[in-house]
């Protein structure tokens, strides 16, 4: 009799449970800000007010309207606009206990927005630091997105600039502090010294991309694979010497292969080697080789990831090169289909649709990610700040430059972040 009554009570209780129409998640909750999204499914055109509350004291820290643009992953929610994001900066940096006690609630309700399973709890508002420690490259590849026509001298990042840049390490996500972006970092005579300036606790944030066209010593590779950085990217297009030297103009393949063997030997003798990744540009001249090239990189050189990329179609690329080498859509479809059958294809990635910097700012409609910024740092300390935005004309995401300064002039990173938030919010234009 007791069991029957218990089941009946449970059933009756479920019948009288108040329907909660809300859906959403808290994606980020640091000691300084909260970010996420929430929607009222019964009234999808409504934009909810969210409150950050300390549960023990019931103190309302701050409130915010969930009306900002969120990731495209929620486009099936509500009215399909994705305008359900909230961003709130706390009035003070929370203590450890306060941070553990804070929740985000929909105003005038008991609904606490649940934490996402992959919630970020650290204050890391900078998506990446794309840094170049030099202004030059030792090659002149015909597909390069950078125009080196007027580059006649190599300049090196100074100690003062690198020290200023490394202050950002705690605020950058893992594997997103780049020691190279556009140029070749091994040209800097202090590359090793600068990486060693990074505290070991932050080494997993570091990577750099290299063409390995400069002859490096065994000692360099032994140091590199044990340095504790997250990974390196190695750029190449072919093991065929003719194709390699045509696409990597200025390189000698025998030097590249010597470096590859030194790296391979260092990895094999290391207890905890860094990850080795490869970047391959896809063209008509190397298209047929790509499957075998991938297999060889995984098998012989311990590749943890191989990325096959499309080309940034810049105005200064040779018209003849484009017509001769660029893949068409069917080439990409066939290549992807073929690569699906390869062993270890979970290590193979394609980057075909490229995100570019938008030159015409009038084409930009909205900031896509609230409170998150991308940093691009030149050798001389010149810092550009970007947000991801949406171009109505191009119909895709682009990078929008919202601020520029010299990194040496930034005194307090939290104050700098507040400044960027204000600038970014003032630029948001809704459709």
C-alpha positions in Angstrom: 0.0 0.0 0.0 2.9 2.4 0.9 4.6 1.8 -2.5 1.4 2.4 -4.4 0.8 5.7 -2.6 4.3 6.8 -3.2 4.0 6.3 -6.9 0.7 8.0 -7.0 2.1 11.0 -5.0 5.0 11.2 -7.5 2.6 11.2 -10.4 0.4 13.9 -8.9 3.4 16.0 -8.1 4.6 15.9 -11.7 1.2 17.0 -12.9 1.3 20.1 -10.8 5.0 21.0 -11.5 5.3 24.5 -12.9 6.3 24.5 -16.5 9.7 26.3 -17.0 9.8 27.7 -20.5 13.4 28.8 -20.3 16.3 27.2 -22.0 20.0 28.3 -22.0 23.4 27.9 -20.5 26.1 29.9 -18.8 29.2 29.4 -21.1 31.7 31.4 -19.1 31.8 32.4 -15.5 35.1 33.9 -14.3 35.8 36.0 -11.2 35.2 39.1 -13.3 32.4 38.4 -15.8 29.7 36.0 -17.0 28.6 35.1 -20.5 25.9 32.8 -21.9 22.5 32.7 -23.4 18.8 32.2 -22.4 15.5 32.1 -24.2 11.8 31.9 -23.2 10.5 29.3 -25.6 6.9 30.2 -25.0 7.6 33.8 -25.9 10.7 33.7 -28.2 10.5 37.4 -29.2 11.0 38.3 -25.5 14.4 39.3 -24.3 15.0 38.3 -20.7 16.8 40.1 -18.0 19.5 38.0 -16.2 20.9 38.6 -12.8 24.2 37.5 -11.2 23.4 36.6 -7.6 25.5 35.4 -4.6 23.3 32.7 -3.3 24.3 32.9 0.4 23.7 36.6 0.8 21.2 37.0 -2.1 23.3 40.0 -3.3 22.5 41.0 -6.8 25.9 41.8 -8.4 24.7 43.0 -11.8 21.9 42.4 -14.3 22.0 42.3 -18.1 19.5 41.9 -20.9 20.0 38.7 -22.9 19.7 40.4 -26.3 23.1 40.1 -27.8 24.2 37.8 -30.7 25.4 34.4 -29.7 27.1 31.5 -31.5 25.3 30.1 -34.5 24.9 26.8 -32.6 21.6 28.2 -31.1 20.0 29.2 -34.4 17.4 26.5 -34.0 16.3 28.1 -30.7 13.5 30.6 -30.4 13.0 33.0 -33.3 16.2 31.8 -35.0 18.0 35.1 -34.7 20.6 33.9 -32.1 20.0 37.2 -30.2 19.8 35.6 -26.8 23.2 36.2 -25.4 24.0 38.0 -22.2 27.3 39.5 -21.0 27.8 40.9 -17.6 30.9 42.3 -15.9 30.9 42.1 -12.1 31.3 45.3 -10.1 34.4 43.8 -8.4 36.7 40.9 -8.8 35.1 38.0 -6.9 36.9 36.2 -4.1 37.3 32.4 -4.4 34.3 31.8 -2.1 32.1 34.3 -4.0 33.1 32.8 -7.3 32.0 29.4 -6.1 28.7 30.8 -4.9 27.6 32.9 -7.8 24.6 31.9 -10.0 22.9 33.5 -13.0 19.1 33.8 -12.6 16.3 35.0 -14.9 14.8 38.1 -13.2 11.5 37.6 -11.5 11.7 33.9 -11.6 13.4 31.0 -9.7 15.1 29.8 -12.8 18.8 29.4 -12.5 20.5 29.2 -15.8 22.5 25.9 -15.8 26.2 25.8 -16.3 27.4 24.4 -19.6 29.3 21.1 -19.4 32.4 22.8 -20.8 32.0 26.1 -18.9 35.0 28.3 -18.8 35.8 29.5 -15.2 39.0 31.5 -15.9 39.2 35.1 -17.0 40.5 34.5 -20.5 38.7 37.0 -22.7 41.4 37.1 -25.4 40.7 34.3 -28.0 44.3 34.4 -29.1 47.5 36.5 -29.3 48.7 36.3 -32.9 52.3 37.6 -32.5 55.1 38.0 -34.9 58.6 38.4 -33.5 60.0 39.3 -36.9 58.7 41.2 -40.0 60.1 38.9 -42.7 60.3 35.4 -44.1 63.2 33.5 -45.6 60.9 32.3 -48.5 58.8 34.0 -51.1 56.0 31.4 -51.7 53.7 32.3 -54.7 50.6 31.8 -52.5 51.7 33.8 -49.5 49.0 36.1 -48.1 51.5 38.7 -47.1 53.0 41.1 -49.7 56.7 41.2 -49.2 57.3 43.6 -52.2 58.5 46.5 -50.0 60.2 44.4 -47.3 63.9 44.9 -47.7 65.2 44.4 -44.1 64.4 42.1 -41.2 63.5 43.6 -37.9 63.4 41.7 -34.6 61.1 42.1 -31.6 62.9 43.7 -28.7 63.1 42.4 -25.1 60.9 45.3 -24.0 58.1 44.3 -26.4 58.2 40.6 -25.6 58.1 41.3 -21.9 55.0 43.5 -22.4 53.4 40.8 -24.5 54.0 38.0 -22.0 51.9 39.8 -19.4 48.9 38.6 -21.4 49.7 34.9 -20.9 47.2 34.4 -18.0 44.4 35.9 -20.1 45.0 33.8 -23.2 43.6 30.3 -23.7 45.7 27.2 -24.0 47.6 26.8 -27.3 46.5 30.3 -28.4 49.6 32.4 -27.8 51.2 32.4 -31.2 54.9 33.1 -31.6 54.3 33.5 -35.3 51.4 34.6 -37.5 52.5 35.9 -40.9 56.3 35.6 -40.8 59.1 33.1 -40.0 60.0 33.0 -36.3 63.3 31.0 -36.7 64.8 34.2 -38.2 64.9 35.7 -34.8 68.2 34.9 -33.1 66.5 34.9 -29.7 63.5 32.7 -30.4 64.7 30.1 -27.9 65.4 32.8 -25.3 62.0 34.4 -25.7 60.2 31.0 -25.3 62.2 30.3 -22.2 60.9 33.6 -20.7 57.5 31.9 -20.6 56.9 30.4 -17.2 56.5 26.6 -17.4 52.9 26.8 -16.2 52.0 28.8 -19.3 54.2 26.9 -21.9 51.1 24.9 -23.1 49.7 28.2 -24.4 52.6 28.6 -26.9 53.0 27.4 -30.4 54.6 28.7 -33.6 54.6 27.9 -37.3 57.8 27.3 -39.3 58.8 26.3 -42.8 61.9 24.6 -41.5 63.8 26.0 -44.5 66.6 27.3 -42.3 69.2 24.7 -41.3 68.8 24.2 -37.5 71.1 22.3 -35.1 70.4 19.0 -33.4 70.6 20.9 -30.1 67.8 23.2 -31.2 65.5 20.3 -32.0 66.4 18.5 -28.8 65.5 21.6 -26.8 62.4 22.3 -28.9 60.7 18.9 -28.4 61.3 19.1 -24.6 60.4 22.8 -24.3 56.9 22.2 -23.0 55.2 24.4 -25.6 51.9 23.0 -26.9 53.0 22.3 -30.5 54.6 23.5 -33.6 53.1 23.7 -37.1 55.4 22.8 -40.0 54.5 24.0 -43.5 55.1 21.9 -46.6 53.3 20.9 -49.8 55.2 18.0 -51.2 58.0 15.5 -50.8 58.6 15.8 -54.6 61.6 18.1 -54.8 60.5 19.9 -57.9 57.0 20.7 -56.6 58.4 21.5 -53.1 60.9 24.1 -54.4 58.4 25.6 -56.8 55.8 26.2 -54.1 58.3 27.0 -51.4 60.2 29.5 -53.4 63.7 30.0 -52.0 63.8 26.7 -50.1 66.2 23.8 -50.7 64.4 20.6 -50.0 67.5 18.8 -48.8 67.8 21.3 -46.0 64.2 20.9 -45.1 64.5 17.1 -45.0 67.6 17.3 -42.9 65.7 19.3 -40.4 62.8 16.9 -40.5 65.1 14.0 -39.7 66.7 15.9 -36.8 63.2 16.6 -35.5 62.1 13.0 -35.9 65.2 11.8 -34.0 64.6 14.3 -31.2 60.9 13.2 -30.8 61.9 9.5 -30.6 64.4 10.2 -27.8 62.1 12.5 -25.8 60.0 11.2 -22.9 57.3 13.9 -23.3 57.7 15.5 -26.7 55.6 18.4 -27.9 52.9 17.7 -30.6 54.0 18.0 -34.2 51.4 19.4 -36.6 51.6 20.0 -40.4 50.0 22.6 -42.6 49.6 21.8 -46.3 48.3 24.2 -49.0 46.3 22.3 -51.6 47.0 22.9 -55.3 46.7 21.2 -58.7 50.4 20.3 -58.6 50.2 18.4 -55.3 46.6 17.3 -55.3 47.2 13.7 -56.2 50.0 13.4 -53.7 48.0 14.7 -50.7 46.6 11.3 -49.4 50.1 9.7 -49.5 51.6 12.8 -48.0 49.2 12.7 -45.1 50.0 9.0 -44.5 53.7 9.6 -44.5 53.5 12.5 -42.1 51.5 10.4 -39.6 53.6 7.3 -40.0 57.1 8.6 -40.3 57.0 12.0 -38.5 54.5 11.4 -35.7 52.0 14.0 -36.9 49.3 14.6 -34.4 47.4 16.8 -36.8 47.5 17.5 -40.5 45.6 20.5 -41.9 44.9 20.9 -45.6 44.2 24.5 -46.4 42.7 26.7 -49.1 44.5 29.9 -50.2 43.7 33.4 -49.2 42.8 35.0 -52.5 44.7 38.3 -52.2 44.9 40.8 -55.0 48.7 40.6 -55.4 48.7 36.8 -56.1 49.7 36.0 -59.7 46.8 35.5 -62.0 48.7 32.8 -63.8 49.3 31.0 -60.5 45.6 31.2 -59.5 44.5 29.8 -62.9 47.1 27.1 -62.9 47.0 26.0 -59.3 43.7 26.8 -57.5 41.3 23.9 -56.8 37.7 24.2 -57.9 34.7 23.1 -55.7 34.6 19.6 -57.3 38.3 19.1 -56.5 37.7 19.8 -52.9 34.6 17.5 -52.8 36.6 14.7 -54.3 39.6 15.3 -52.0 37.4 15.2 -48.9 35.7 12.0 -50.1 39.0 10.3 -50.8 40.5 11.3 -47.5 37.5 9.9 -45.5 38.8 6.4 -46.4 42.3 7.0 -45.1 43.6 5.4 -41.9 44.0 7.9 -39.0 41.7 10.3 -40.8 40.7 11.7 -37.4 44.0 13.6 -37.6 43.2 15.2 -40.9 41.4 18.6 -41.1 40.4 20.9 -43.9 40.3 24.6 -43.8 38.5 25.6 -47.0 36.3 28.5 -46.0 38.6 31.2 -44.8 37.9 34.0 -42.4 39.4 37.3 -43.5 39.8 40.8 -42.3 37.1 43.1 -43.7 38.6 46.2 -45.2 35.3 48.0 -45.7 33.9 48.4 -42.2 30.5 49.6 -43.6 29.8 46.1 -44.6 29.9 44.9 -41.0 26.5 44.4 -39.3 27.2 43.1 -35.8 29.7 41.8 -33.3 29.3 38.0 -33.2 31.0 37.2 -29.9 30.4 39.4 -26.9 33.4 40.2 -24.7 35.9 38.1 -26.6 38.8 39.7 -28.6 41.5 38.6 -30.9 44.9 40.3 -30.6 47.5 40.7 -33.4 50.9 41.9 -32.4 53.7 43.1 -34.7 57.5 42.9 -34.0 57.5 46.6 -33.0 54.8 46.4 -30.4 51.9 47.6 -32.6 48.8 45.9 -31.3 45.6 45.5 -33.3 42.4 44.3 -31.6 39.7 42.4 -33.6 36.3 41.0 -33.0 34.5 38.4 -35.1 31.7 40.1 -37.0 29.3 39.3 -39.7 29.4 40.8 -43.2 26.0 41.2 -44.8 27.7 41.7 -48.2 29.9 38.7 -48.1 27.4 36.7 -46.1 30.0 35.2 -43.7 32.1 35.9 -40.6 35.0 38.3 -40.9 37.4 39.9 -38.5 36.8 43.6 -37.6 39.6 45.8 -36.3 38.2 47.9 -33.5 41.2 49.3 -31.8 45.0 49.9 -32.2 47.7 50.8 -29.7 51.3 49.9 -28.7 51.4 47.0 -26.3 54.0 48.8 -24.2 51.4 51.6 -23.4 49.0 49.2 -21.8 49.4 49.6 -18.0 46.6 47.4 -16.6 45.1 44.5 -18.6 41.8 44.6 -16.8 41.4 48.3 -17.5 42.4 47.6 -21.1 39.7 44.9 -21.4 37.1 47.3 -19.9 38.1 49.8 -22.6 37.6 47.2 -25.3 34.2 46.2 -24.0 33.0 49.8 -24.2 34.3 50.2 -27.7 32.8 47.0 -28.8 29.4 47.6 -27.3 29.3 51.0 -29.0 29.9 49.4 -32.4 27.1 46.8 -32.2 24.5 47.5 -34.8 21.5 45.2 -35.0 19.7 44.3 -38.1 
